[in-house]
Amino acid sequence: MRIALVELYVIQMPLKSPFLTHLGAVKDREGIIVKVTNTDGLSGYGEGVAFSTPWYTEETVATSLHMLTDFLIPLLKKHPIEHPEEASHLFSSIRRNNMAKAALETALWDLYSKGDSKSLAKTLGGTRATIASGVVVATDSTAKALQQIEQYLEAGYQRIKVKIHPNQDYSFLAEIRQHYPDLPIIADANSAYSLNDIDRLKALDDFNLLMIEQPLAHDDIIEHALLQKEIRTAICLDESIVTFADARKAIEQGSCKVINIKVGRVGGLYEAKRIHDYCFERGIPVWCGGMIEFGISRAHNIALASLPGFSIPGDISSSNRFWEEDIILPEVIVENGIITVPSSPGIGFSINENRLRERLLSKSIFAF
């Protein structure tokens, strides 16, 4: 892990179609690509998945860039590490800013795996050669949702997630169920409800959903426990789980029956694996969430989802779900609802340098 150089690339790409939730629309995706090169000339890649505005968490591309430039990279330079697990402990002196931490930490995991001539999946302890793929439908129209679902099912996706909120829930799900009575469906609320909506949420038990994701406040654990006692449908926590301790407390208090693990949200692969291991030991299903990411983060998600506890298809779709052209080669492909886990060293994908240059907004270089 003798690091010689860290490079930060800020890029932006338009989505093929807008990604809509009640919190807003994402039409263009800005993000940070991290490249870490060691003294032998080997490079590892990570991706900062914060959005341009703080609608999902408090982090943004600008704040992540600030944390990486002024704190995390200098900290790594001052305190060299031998294993990427050490980065999580090193970065713990800085509160939160998990997406900035994960951007650098995941690059270190890729570099370490390449140096060890092992795939990232094997380095993490993955056991699957393939993973099942799910996809998100995010639109403001039932007709558009049904159209998207039909397209995704034809492409082989094994599970559909739909965005709901108080103005688009019961009748919206009823129409989808009428067309697809046996379809595995997750309803993602992105914190659109409160305990005052218990009867409204109980009514959704009618639709035999796989789960309702994050129905209450983004930082809540206590009230979700009260809600879970009142509804049959499993609650899945997303935004509330930003640390291993959050996952432990949520499970102990009965706040959820499922956890969505996002590498960026929890601060990197080390913490994501800790949460996975804890849930796996206790029979709590987990699945890998998506962040409308580019191919590098998608590659890290594939490796993580190869761990044995990821029993539910994750939000890991093909590259062409969002992009006309991704920044990795080959692009991620879903075939019959399945993604093959790469077996070559590191993340198993190379960088599409031409595409990276085309979408580049800025670049910074830090010599060690």
ZIURBEL-V55754 format. One record per residue. N is the residue number from 1. OMEGA is omega in whole degrees, -180 to 180 (none if undefined). Layout:
n;omega
N;OMEGA
N;OMEGA
//
This chain:
n;omega
1;178
2;-173
3;178
4;-170
5;168
6;179
7;178
8;178
9;173
10;-178
11;177
12;177
13;175
14;173
15;178
16;174
17;-177
18;176
19;-170
20;168
21;178
22;180
23;180
24;-178
25;174
26;180
27;177
28;-177
29;175
30;180
31;-178
32;173
33;-180
34;176
35;178
36;-178
37;180
38;-175
39;176
40;179
41;178
42;-176
43;174
44;-174
45;173
46;-178
47;174
48;-170
49;174
50;178
51;-179
52;178
53;-173
54;-179
55;180
56;168
57;-180
58;-177
59;173
60;175
61;-178
62;-180
63;178
64;179
65;177
66;-178
67;179
68;-175
69;-170
70;-176
71;-170
72;179
73;175
74;179
75;178
76;178
77;-178
78;-176
79;-180
80;-179
81;179
82;-177
83;-177
84;176
85;-179
86;-180
87;179
88;178
89;180
90;-176
91;-178
92;177
93;178
94;-176
95;176
96;-175
97;-173
98;-178
99;175
100;178
101;-178
102;-180
103;-180
104;-178
105;-180
106;175
107;179
108;177
109;178
110;179
111;-179
112;-179
113;178
114;178
115;180
116;-179
117;178
118;174
119;178
120;179
121;180
122;178
123;-180
124;-177
125;180
126;-178
127;-176
128;174
129;177
130;175
131;177
132;-174
133;172
134;-177
135;-178
136;171
137;-177
138;-178
139;-177
140;-175
141;178
142;180
143;178
144;179
145;180
146;178
147;179
148;-180
149;180
150;180
151;-177
152;178
153;176
154;178
155;174
156;-180
157;-170
158;-178
159;-178
160;172
161;179
162;178
163;178
164;173
165;-173
166;178
167;-179
168;179
169;-170
170;-177
171;178
172;180
173;180
174;-179
175;177
176;179
177;178
178;-180
179;-175
180;-173
181;-175
182;-176
183;173
184;-175
185;167
186;173
187;-177
188;-175
189;-179
190;174
191;-175
192;-173
193;173
194;178
195;175
196;-178
197;-176
198;-179
199;179
200;-180
201;176
202;-180
203;-179
204;172
205;-179
206;-167
207;176
208;180
209;171
210;-178
211;167
212;-176
213;173
214;179
215;-175
216;-171
217;-174
218;-177
219;-174
220;169
221;-175
222;-175
223;175
224;177
225;177
226;-180
227;-177
228;178
229;-174
230;-177
231;178
232;-177
233;179
234;171
235;173
236;176
237;-179
238;-175
239;-179
240;-174
241;180
242;178
243;173
244;-179
245;177
246;180
247;-180
248;-179
249;-179
250;180
251;-180
252;-176
253;180
254;-178
255;-177
256;175
257;-179
258;174
259;173
260;179
261;174
262;-175
263;-179
264;-177
265;-176
266;172
267;175
268;-176
269;-179
270;-180
271;178
272;179
273;177
274;179
275;177
276;-175
277;180
278;-180
279;-179
280;179
281;-176
282;177
283;178
284;-180
285;174
286;174
287;-173
288;-180
289;179
290;-177
291;-175
292;-170
293;172
294;-171
295;-178
296;177
297;177
298;179
299;176
300;179
301;179
302;179
303;180
304;-176
305;176
306;177
307;-169
308;-176
309;-179
310;-173
311;-179
312;178
313;-177
314;176
315;-179
316;-176
317;178
318;180
319;-177
320;173
321;-178
322;-166
323;171
324;176
325;-178
326;-179
327;177
328;175
329;-12
330;177
331;177
332;-178
333;173
334;178
335;-178
336;176
337;-174
338;172
339;177
340;178
341;-178
342;180
343;179
344;-174
345;178
346;-178
347;175
348;177
349;173
350;-177
351;174
352;-173
353;180
354;-180
355;178
356;179
357;-179
358;-173
359;-175
360;173
361;-180
362;180
363;177
364;-179
365;-179
366;179
367;180
368;none
//
